[in-house]
């Protein structure tokens, strides 16, 4: 009976670890959704980093890294419109350059055909 209880506990632990994105590799990996959820909890400041780390089975230093990453990247969320416009302008410029190059090459090919077709 004790063996069965141990197996059930092991299965429950495995299920929980799978839910939080833990893999069987040596290094733990977490899903982006899990990271976002944990950082949201961290930003609420209802629990300390240590408490949250213990609850989620994540090292406190890892939580600090996630929090810093989120705080550094927040400004980028608001710059998206500017970067989209810059990307569009760069794309349009590239397209224009390519069409100009096609035009030059077409002219060169026509000229070469004309020269080589002479008897």
N, C-alpha and C positions, 0 to 999 in steps of 0.2 A: 504494500500500500504506500509506503514512503517513496518508493521508486516512482510510482505513478504521479504522486504529488510533485516531485522534483521535475518530472517531464512536463507537467502542466505549467509549472512556474517558468521553466526554460522557454516553452512555447509562448507564453504571455510576454516574456521579456523580449523575445525575438520579434513578436508582432509589434510591440511598442517601439522598438528600435527601427523597424522597417517603416513605421508610420512617420517617424521624425526624419527619415532620410538617411539613416545610418546604414552603411554597407559593411560587408564582411572583410573589407580590405584593412590593412594596418592603419591607414590614415582615415579618419572619419570624414565623410562628405555629407553635406546637407543640401536639401533642395532649396532653390531660391524662395519658394513660398514659405518654407519653414523659417528661413533667415528673416524674411520680411515680417513674419508673425512675431518672432522673438524680438526683433528690433522695435516693433511697434509697442510691445509690452515694456521694453526698456525705456522708450521715450515717454511713456506715461508716468514713469518714476513712482509707481506704486510699490515697487519692490526694488531691492538693491540688486546690483549686478551679481553679487554672490548668491543671493536667494534664487534669482532667475536661472543662474548657471546650474545650481544644484537641482532645481526642478526639471530643467530641460536636458540635463546630462551633457552640458557643453562647458568647456573651460572658460573661466571669466575673461581671460585674455582674448579668446576668440570673439566673445561678445563685444568686447571693447573695439576690436578691429572692425566688426560688422557695423557698429554704431558710427565709428569714424568714417567708414566708407559711405554710409548713407548720408551723413551730414555734409561730407565733401561733395557728394553728387547731387544734392538737393538743388543747387543753383542751376545745374544743367537741365533740370525739368522745366524751368521757366525760359531757358534760352533756345528751346527747341524750334520755335518759330523763326528765329534769326538764322539758325543753322540750316533750316530747310530752305530758306530763301537763298542763302549762300550756295547750297548744293544745287539748287535749280539754276542759278546764274552760271555756275561752273559747268553744269551739264549743257546748257544752251551754248556756251562759248566753245566747248568741245565739239558739239554738233556742227556749229558753224565752221570751225577749223577743218573738220573732216570733210564737209561738203566742198570747201575751198580746195582741199587736197585732191578730192575726187575730180573736180573740174580741171585742175592742173594736169593730173595724170591722164585724163581723157584727151586733153589737147595734145599732150606728148605722144600718146599712142596713135592718134590720128595723124600727126606729123610723121612719125616713124613709118606708118603704113604707106603714107604717100610717097616717102623717099624710097622705100624698099620695093614698091610696086612698079617703079620706072624700069623700062627695058634696057 
